[in-house]
Amino acid sequence: MGFRDAGLFIAGGVTVALLAFAMGAAPGASAPAVSAPAVSAPGTATQGSSPSDVRRTAIVTATEKAAPSVVSITVKRSAMVAYGNPFFQDPFFEYFGPQYRRKEMSSMGSGVIVSKEGVIITNSHVVGGEGGELSGITATLSDGRQFEAKLIGVDKANDLAVVKIKGEKLPVALMQEKPDNLIGEWVVAIGNPYGYLIGDTKPTVTVGVLSAVNRTFSSTSGILYHNMIQTDAPINPGNSGGALVNAEGRLIGINTFIFTGGGQSQGSIGLGFAIPIQKAKLVVDELIRYGRIREFTTGIYADPHMQQSRPGVAVAGLDPGSPGEKAGLKPGDLIYEVAGKHINTLQDIQDVFKLFQVGEQVEILYLRGREKRKTSILLEEKRGERNLF
């Protein structure tokens, strides 16, 4: 399997194709809001209802609410590339060295408008690309309006980026406030797949269910996908950065990648993943306010040479008033699980903490003597030069 999206491949622990995707979850919607639409038998009609009433399902309503906020993003890059010339096959011309010319490249993806000020969330691989210099970003709304977009910031570790446009009466996504997603509920993936071929400004829609939550993946490119939402809604190239919404039309995730079958089977096999909107909002706030992702501290020191009879990382010390001390940890405690991940070595705990950022809470399970305990640590911005964990 491989990660891929519109030509972008990201190798992971398993090979996965990073195509844009749609997936979702819905807050506690009522049964009618998430139920599949009823279908009448051929030749019958629902008494007291017009055809339009029968066809206006929760999916239709959710799409009408969310689709206007989904935009198509076109990224232009330029690079100097070597080119061949039949004359240069003559050994004489070898003394002149390689010949170069500037090549213009473009790629497309999707994004979601999340504020009336024109803030748009997308994936970092949509605006990042590979090679060349960024020369321009254009956001096209479903009503046909086009805006030059400014790149505000990129968080490659979480595959998120923020761009901004200036415009009047911009459609803004209605966002899910808390992650009360329901496994099995209907979700809608909205994006602009193959927009560069179709030439249509309106986003397209695929429907599925929320298959699972809290999926975590890592890749050799350094991207860490944590607590991802899984859906079986079909995803296509160009969907990356688009919206995953629930049956209430609320944005629950940013479509990011799918698993493909590998080999000649590069399409959806019912495994699509989205970054939860709660995580995306944290990244957006960091990039807008600070222009970067701040480093955090736990205030916890670990001695990698400390011997213990069980798997885990022993706490060697804590900074006074640090997040670790506030969480109730003490020297000698043995941390064996962080954020649901088993810890065997210091490297394990360092890898897990890379998934988080300032302001997030991380659950820790530890042993004090033979007693199992649980606590939650609130990550704070690192001060000074001391790098903990």
Residue pairs with C-beta under 8 A, 6 or more apart in sequence:
1 14
1 15
1 16
1 17
1 259
1 260
1 261
1 262
2 9
2 11
2 15
2 16
2 17
2 18
2 260
2 262
3 9
3 10
3 11
3 12
3 15
3 16
3 17
3 18
3 219
3 257
4 10
4 16
4 17
4 18
4 19
4 257
4 260
4 266
5 17
5 18
5 19
5 20
5 109
5 123
5 125
5 126
5 237
5 240
5 257
6 19
6 20
6 107
6 108
6 109
6 237
6 238
6 240
7 107
8 18
8 125
8 129
8 130
9 17
9 18
10 16
10 18
10 125
10 219
10 220
10 221
10 223
10 257
11 219
11 220
11 221
12 217
12 218
12 219
12 220
13 217
13 218
13 219
14 259
15 262
16 217
16 219
16 257
16 258
16 259
16 260
17 257
17 258
17 259
17 260
17 266
18 125
18 240
18 256
18 257
18 258
19 235
19 236
19 237
19 239
19 240
19 257
19 258
19 260
19 266
19 268
20 109
20 110
20 123
20 191
20 193
20 235
20 236
20 237
20 238
20 239
20 240
20 241
20 242
20 255
20 256
20 257
21 189
21 231
21 233
21 235
21 239
21 240
21 255
21 256
21 257
21 258
21 268
21 272
21 273
21 274
22 187
22 188
22 189
22 190
22 191
22 206
22 208
22 231
22 233
22 234
22 235
22 239
22 242
22 243
22 244
22 255
22 272
22 274
23 187
23 189
23 208
23 210
23 211
23 229
23 230
23 231
23 233
23 235
23 244
23 253
23 255
23 272
23 273
23 274
24 181
24 187
24 188
24 189
24 208
24 210
24 229
24 231
24 233
24 244
24 245
24 246
24 252
24 253
24 274
25 176
25 179
25 181
25 182
25 185
25 187
25 210
25 213
25 229
25 244
25 246
25 252
25 253
26 33
26 34
26 176
26 181
26 182
26 185
26 186
26 187
26 210
26 245
26 246
26 247
26 248
26 250
26 252
27 176
27 177
27 178
27 180
27 181
27 246
27 248
27 250
27 252
28 180
28 182
29 58
29 182
29 185
29 246
29 247
29 248
32 58
33 58
33 247
33 248
34 58
34 182
34 185
34 186
34 246
34 247
35 58
36 186
37 54
37 55
37 57
37 58
37 59
38 46
38 54
40 46
40 54
45 51
45 54
46 53
46 54
58 186
58 247
59 186
59 188
59 207
59 247
61 249
62 188
62 245
62 246
62 247
62 248
62 249
63 188
63 190
63 205
63 249
64 249
65 174
65 245
65 248
65 249
66 173
66 174
66 188
66 190
66 243
66 245
66 249
66 250
66 251
67 142
67 190
67 202
67 203
67 205
68 141
68 142
68 143
68 171
69 112
69 113
69 114
69 171
69 172
69 173
69 243
69 251
70 110
70 111
70 112
70 113
70 142
70 173
70 190
70 191
70 192
70 203
70 242
70 243
71 110
71 111
71 112
71 113
71 120
71 139
71 140
71 141
71 142
71 192
72 108
72 109
72 110
72 111
72 139
72 140
72 192
72 195
72 201
72 203
72 238
73 108
73 109
73 110
73 111
73 120
73 122
73 126
73 127
73 137
73 138
73 139
73 140
73 149
73 163
73 241
74 106
74 107
74 108
74 137
74 138
74 140
74 196
75 106
75 107
75 108
75 109
75 126
75 127
75 129
75 134
75 136
75 137
76 104
76 105
76 106
76 134
76 135
76 136
76 137
76 138
77 104
77 105
77 106
77 107
77 129
77 131
77 132
77 133
77 134
77 135
78 102
78 103
78 104
78 105
78 132
78 133
78 135
79 102
79 103
79 105
79 131
79 132
79 133
80 100
80 101
80 102
80 103
81 100
81 101
81 102
81 103
82 98
82 99
82 100
83 99
83 100
83 101
85 93
85 99
87 93
88 94
88 96
88 99
103 132
104 135
105 129
105 131
105 132
106 196
107 126
107 129
108 192
108 195
108 196
108 238
109 122
109 123
109 125
109 126
109 127
109 192
109 238
109 239
109 240
109 241
109 242
110 122
110 126
110 190
110 191
110 192
110 203
110 238
110 239
110 240
110 241
110 242
110 243
110 255
111 120
111 121
111 122
111 126
111 139
111 163
111 241
111 242
112 120
112 121
112 122
112 173
112 241
112 242
112 243
112 251
112 254
113 119
113 120
113 170
113 171
113 172
113 173
114 120
114 121
114 172
114 173
114 175
114 251
114 281
114 284
115 172
116 170
116 172
117 164
118 147
118 164
118 165
118 166
118 167
118 170
119 152
119 162
119 164
119 284
119 288
120 139
120 149
120 162
120 163
120 164
120 165
121 160
121 161
121 162
121 241
121 254
121 280
121 284
122 160
122 161
122 162
122 163
122 240
122 241
122 254
123 159
123 160
123 161
123 240
123 241
123 254
123 256
124 154
124 155
124 156
124 158
124 159
124 160
124 161
125 159
125 240
126 161
126 240
126 241
127 134
127 137
127 151
127 154
127 161
127 163
128 154
128 156
128 161
134 151
136 148
137 148
137 149
137 150
137 151
137 163
138 146
138 147
138 148
138 149
139 146
139 147
139 149
139 163
139 165
140 146
140 147
140 201
141 147
141 170
141 171
141 201
142 171
142 201
142 202
142 203
143 201
144 201
145 167
147 165
147 166
147 167
148 165
149 163
149 164
149 165
150 163
150 164
150 165
151 161
151 162
151 163
152 162
152 163
152 164
152 287
152 288
152 291
153 161
153 162
153 286
153 287
153 288
153 291
153 292
154 160
154 161
154 162
154 287
155 161
155 283
155 286
155 287
155 293
156 222
156 223
157 222
157 223
157 224
157 293
157 354
158 223
158 224
158 225
158 226
158 275
158 279
158 283
159 223
159 225
159 256
159 275
160 254
160 275
160 280
160 283
160 284
161 241
162 283
162 284
162 287
162 288
173 243
173 245
173 251
174 248
174 249
174 250
174 251
175 250
175 251
175 277
175 281
176 246
176 250
176 251
176 252
176 277
176 278
178 278
179 213
179 252
179 276
179 278
181 210
181 213
181 229
181 246
181 252
182 210
183 210
183 211
183 212
183 213
184 209
184 210
185 209
185 210
185 246
185 247
186 207
186 208
186 209
186 210
186 246
186 247
187 207
187 208
187 209
187 210
187 231
187 233
187 244
187 245
187 246
187 247
187 252
188 205
188 206
188 207
188 233
188 244
188 245
188 246
188 247
189 205
189 206
189 207
189 208
189 231
189 233
189 234
189 235
189 239
189 242
189 243
189 244
189 255
189 272
190 203
190 204
190 205
190 242
190 243
190 244
190 245
191 203
191 204
191 235
191 236
191 238
191 239
191 240
191 241
191 242
191 243
191 255
192 203
192 204
192 238
192 239
192 242
193 204
193 235
193 236
193 237
193 238
193 239
194 236
194 237
194 238
195 201
195 238
196 238
203 242
206 233
206 234
206 235
206 236
207 233
208 231
208 232
208 233
208 234
208 270
208 272
209 231
209 232
209 233
210 229
210 230
210 231
210 246
211 230
211 231
211 232
211 270
211 271
212 229
212 230
213 227
213 228
213 229
213 230
214 227
214 228
214 340
215 225
215 227
215 228
215 229
215 230
215 273
216 224
216 225
216 226
216 227
216 228
216 341
216 355
217 224
217 225
217 228
217 273
218 224
218 225
218 351
219 225
224 354
224 355
225 256
225 257
225 273
225 275
226 279
226 339
226 355
226 356
227 276
227 279
228 256
228 273
228 274
228 275
228 276
229 244
229 252
229 253
229 273
229 274
229 275
229 276
230 271
230 272
230 273
231 244
231 272
231 273
231 274
232 270
232 271
232 272
233 244
233 272
234 267
234 268
234 272
235 255
235 257
235 258
235 268
235 272
236 268
239 255
240 255
240 256
240 257
241 254
241 255
241 256
242 254
242 255
243 251
243 253
243 254
243 255
244 251
244 252
244 253
244 254
244 255
244 274
245 251
245 252
246 252
251 277
252 274
252 276
252 277
253 274
253 275
253 276
253 277
253 280
254 274
254 275
254 277
254 280
255 272
255 274
256 273
256 274
256 275
257 272
257 273
258 268
258 269
258 271
258 272
258 273
259 269
259 271
260 266
260 267
260 268
260 269
261 267
261 269
282 357
282 359
282 360
283 293
283 357
286 292
286 293
286 294
286 357
286 358
287 293
293 357
294 357
294 358
294 381
294 382
295 358
295 381
295 382
295 387
296 356
296 357
296 358
296 379
296 380
296 381
296 382
297 319
297 322
297 323
297 379
297 380
297 381
297 382
297 383
297 386
297 387
297 388
298 322
298 323
298 324
298 353
298 377
298 379
298 388
298 389
299 318
299 319
299 321
299 322
299 323
299 324
299 325
299 380
299 388
300 315
300 317
300 318
300 322
300 323
300 324
300 329
300 388
300 389
301 315
301 316
301 317
301 318
301 319
301 388
302 313
302 314
302 315
302 316
302 335
302 346
302 349
302 389
303 314
303 316
304 345
304 346
306 314
306 316
308 314
308 334
310 334
310 336
310 367
311 336
311 342
311 343
311 344
312 334
312 335
312 336
312 343
312 344
312 366
312 367
313 334
313 335
313 336
313 343
313 345
313 346
313 348
313 349
314 332
314 333
314 334
314 335
315 324
315 329
315 330
315 331
315 332
315 333
315 334
315 335
315 366
316 331
317 331
318 324
318 325
318 329
318 330
318 331
319 325
319 386
319 388
322 380
322 388
323 377
323 378
323 379
323 380
324 377
324 388
326 377
326 378
327 364
327 375
327 376
327 377
327 378
328 373
328 375
329 335
329 364
329 366
329 375
329 377
330 368
332 368
333 366
333 367
333 368
333 373
334 366
334 367
334 368
335 343
335 349
335 364
335 365
335 366
336 342
336 343
336 365
336 366
336 367
337 343
337 364
337 365
337 366
338 349
338 352
338 353
338 362
338 363
338 364
338 365
339 352
339 355
339 356
339 362
339 363
340 363
341 348
341 352
342 348
343 349
343 352
349 389
350 389
353 362
353 389
356 362
356 379
357 379
358 379
358 380
358 381
359 378
359 379
360 378
360 379
361 376
361 377
361 378
361 379
362 376
362 377
362 379
363 374
363 375
363 376
364 374
364 375
364 376
364 377
365 372
365 373
365 374
366 372
366 373
366 374
366 375
367 373
382 388
